[in-house]
Amino acid sequence: MQASVQKDAGKATIKLAGRFDFNTHREFRAAYEPLIADSTLRSVVVDFAGVDYLDSSALGMLLMLRDKMGGASKEVALTGVRGNVKQVLDIANFGKLFQIA
């Protein structure tokens, strides 16, 4: 998986591409950790448009992201969700925890 971060007007977007699984936890954490202390940001969006697979460890990583950003008073939303990724997030009831578009 590849992760890139773009910042614009108080919002950071983490664009993911490839498989989002346990093997990518370091890269995902490296993408979001600098955002926690950034006082100019109010929200973080995780863009799943390039993700074709995620597993239960990816769900755990998203929950960790939500907790850390919530502690820093930042909202987290998921976007670009489709196909199998959408199915997994729906089964896990992530629509109750995240704004999903």
Secondary structure, 3 states (H helix, E strand, C coil): CEEEEEEECCEEEEEEEEEECHHHHHHHHHHHHHHHCCCCCCEEEEEEEEEEEECHHHHHHHHHHHHHHHHCCCEEEEECCCHHHHHHHHHCCHHHCCEEC
